[in-house]
Amino acid sequence: MCTPTGMTLYSLVYRGEEVLPLEIQIASLCVAIHKKLVEDEAAKLRFKELDSLEEKRLQALQNLEAYQARMSRAFDKRMKRRSFKQDDLVLAVIRPMNVTHRMKGKLEPKWEGPYVVKDVYSSGAYRIISPDGEYCPPPLNGKFLKQYYA
């Protein structure tokens, strides 16, 4: 079974391929090393194996990057983009750094507001104010806001 990196679990743990009983009958590098080759030949074979190990690691890294790109595209495909206009009513998520001394546990509300969108920035950030215009938290990313339906 291969992982998303394209390598087997055995090769990731032990940094080599497993030797099957069938391979013992057919000469392979692992078996040849165990049969006590001449030192010079064994050293050359080890250097070749080290060169191929770097290639395997590079290939695993490329496979991992491709896997992460596929997962990102799949997530973004299902992601609902939120965009708000000026004067829209929104709710803001209660972030842990803003919690003073609330101890309601899991029954605590997750959203606070409503707020009014005052400014819209090109980076996806929004400046919000309370409806009476008094409280003005720092600009928030759009992923921390949701539409408020009055």
C-alpha positions as CSV (number, residue, x, y, z in Angstrom):
1,M,0.0,0.0,0.0
2,C,1.4,3.4,-1.0
3,T,1.0,6.6,0.9
4,P,0.2,10.0,-0.7
5,T,4.0,10.5,-1.1
6,G,4.1,7.4,-3.4
7,M,6.3,5.4,-1.0
8,T,5.5,2.3,1.0
9,L,5.2,2.5,4.7
10,Y,8.1,0.1,5.1
11,S,10.4,2.3,3.0
12,L,9.4,5.4,5.0
13,V,10.2,3.8,8.3
14,Y,13.3,1.7,7.5
15,R,14.6,3.8,4.5
16,G,14.7,0.8,2.2
17,E,12.6,-1.7,0.4
18,E,11.5,-5.0,2.0
19,V,13.1,-8.2,0.8
20,L,10.6,-10.9,-0.1
21,P,11.4,-14.6,0.1
22,L,11.2,-14.7,-3.7
23,E,13.9,-12.1,-4.0
24,I,16.3,-14.3,-2.1
25,Q,16.3,-16.8,-4.9
26,I,16.7,-14.0,-7.5
27,A,19.9,-12.0,-6.9
28,S,19.3,-8.5,-5.6
29,L,21.4,-5.8,-4.0
30,C,20.2,-6.5,-0.4
31,V,20.9,-10.2,-0.8
32,A,24.3,-9.7,-2.5
33,I,25.4,-7.5,0.4
34,H,24.4,-10.1,2.9
35,K,26.4,-12.7,0.9
36,K,29.6,-10.8,1.7
37,L,30.6,-9.3,-1.6
38,V,34.1,-8.1,-2.1
39,E,34.6,-4.8,-0.1
40,D,35.2,-2.7,-3.2
41,E,32.1,-4.0,-4.9
42,A,30.0,-3.6,-1.8
43,A,31.2,0.0,-1.3
44,K,30.4,0.9,-4.9
45,L,26.9,-0.6,-4.5
46,R,26.3,1.3,-1.3
47,F,27.2,4.6,-3.0
48,K,24.8,3.8,-5.8
49,E,22.2,3.0,-3.2
50,L,22.8,6.3,-1.5
51,D,22.5,8.2,-4.8
52,S,19.2,6.5,-5.5
53,L,18.1,7.3,-1.9
54,E,18.3,11.0,-2.6
55,E,16.3,10.5,-5.8
56,K,13.7,8.6,-3.9
57,R,13.4,11.4,-1.3
58,L,13.1,14.0,-4.0
59,Q,10.4,12.0,-5.7
60,A,8.6,11.6,-2.4
61,L,8.8,15.4,-1.8
62,Q,7.4,16.1,-5.3
63,N,4.6,13.5,-4.7
64,L,3.8,15.2,-1.4
65,E,3.6,18.6,-3.0
66,A,1.3,17.3,-5.7
67,Y,-0.9,15.6,-3.1
68,Q,-1.2,18.8,-1.1
69,A,-2.1,20.8,-4.2
70,R,-4.8,18.3,-5.0
71,M,-6.2,18.5,-1.5
72,S,-6.1,22.3,-1.5
73,R,-8.0,22.4,-4.8
74,A,-10.6,19.9,-3.5
75,F,-11.1,22.0,-0.4
76,D,-11.3,25.3,-2.3
77,K,-13.9,23.7,-4.6
78,R,-16.2,23.2,-1.7
79,M,-15.3,26.4,0.1
80,K,-18.0,29.0,0.1
81,R,-16.5,32.4,-0.6
82,R,-18.0,35.2,1.5
83,S,-18.0,38.8,0.3
84,F,-19.7,41.7,2.0
85,K,-20.4,45.2,0.9
86,Q,-20.3,48.4,2.8
87,D,-23.2,48.8,5.3
88,D,-24.0,45.0,5.4
89,L,-24.9,43.5,8.7
90,V,-22.5,40.8,9.8
91,L,-21.7,38.6,12.8
92,A,-18.1,38.2,14.0
93,V,-16.7,35.1,15.5
94,I,-15.7,35.3,19.2
95,R,-11.9,34.7,19.1
96,P,-10.2,33.2,22.2
97,M,-7.9,36.2,22.6
98,N,-10.9,38.5,23.1
99,V,-12.5,36.4,25.8
100,T,-12.0,38.2,29.1
101,H,-13.4,36.0,31.9
102,R,-16.3,34.0,30.4
103,M,-16.7,30.6,31.9
104,K,-19.8,29.2,30.2
105,G,-17.9,26.4,28.5
106,K,-19.4,24.8,25.4
107,L,-22.7,26.7,25.9
108,E,-20.9,30.0,25.2
109,P,-22.0,31.7,22.0
110,K,-19.6,31.4,19.1
111,W,-20.7,34.6,17.3
112,E,-21.1,38.2,18.5
113,G,-22.8,41.1,16.9
114,P,-24.5,42.3,14.7
115,Y,-21.9,44.7,13.3
116,V,-22.0,47.0,10.3
117,V,-19.3,46.7,7.6
118,K,-17.6,50.1,7.5
119,D,-14.7,49.6,5.1
120,V,-13.9,46.8,2.6
121,Y,-10.2,46.2,1.9
122,S,-8.9,44.5,-1.3
123,S,-7.1,41.8,0.8
124,G,-10.4,40.3,2.0
125,A,-10.3,42.2,5.3
126,Y,-13.2,44.2,6.7
127,R,-13.5,47.0,9.2
128,I,-16.6,46.6,11.2
129,I,-18.4,48.9,13.8
130,S,-21.3,48.3,16.1
131,P,-24.6,49.6,14.8
132,D,-24.5,52.6,17.2
133,G,-21.0,53.4,16.0
134,E,-19.2,53.2,19.3
135,Y,-17.3,49.9,19.3
136,C,-14.7,49.4,16.6
137,P,-12.6,46.1,16.7
138,P,-9.5,45.8,14.6
139,P,-10.0,44.8,10.9
140,L,-11.1,41.1,10.5
141,N,-10.6,38.6,7.7
142,G,-13.8,37.6,5.9
143,K,-13.5,34.1,7.1
144,F,-14.3,35.3,10.6
145,L,-17.5,37.0,9.5
146,K,-20.9,35.7,8.4
147,Q,-24.0,37.4,7.1
148,Y,-26.6,38.6,9.6
149,Y,-30.2,38.4,8.4
150,A,-32.4,40.8,10.3
